[in-house]
C-alpha cells in the first residue's frame, strides 16, 4: 500500500492519478481518501488501519498543524486522525507527502 499524505488542496489526488496512470473518475477503483474523517467515527483505529491497508493507495489529509481547536470533539477527531496516519505509515510499503503538488518520499520507493 502507498500512503499519500499532505495538507488540504495540496495535489494528493492528482499525484495518485499520475502514479496510477488513471483519470480522477477512475481513482476510486484503486484508492480511498479522506480517511481522517473515518478515524473520528471509529472506536478501533487498528481495525480501520488494517481495513484501509488493503487498498493500493490511501490518501490522508494532514490536520494536525495550525491552531489547536478548543472544542473537545474536534481535538479528539484530530488526535484520532494523527494516530491513524501513524498506523497507516507503519503498514505502508511507501509513504509520500505531497506539498504544493510536489511529492516527497518519506518511506520506501516509488520505483517498481
Secondary structure, DSSP 4 states (H G I P E B T S, - for coil): -EEEEESTTSSHHHHHHHHHT--GGGGGGTEEE-HHHHHHH-S-HHHHHHHHTTSSEEEEE---SSSPPSSHHHHHHHHHHHHHHHHHHHH-SEEEEEETTEEEEEES-S--
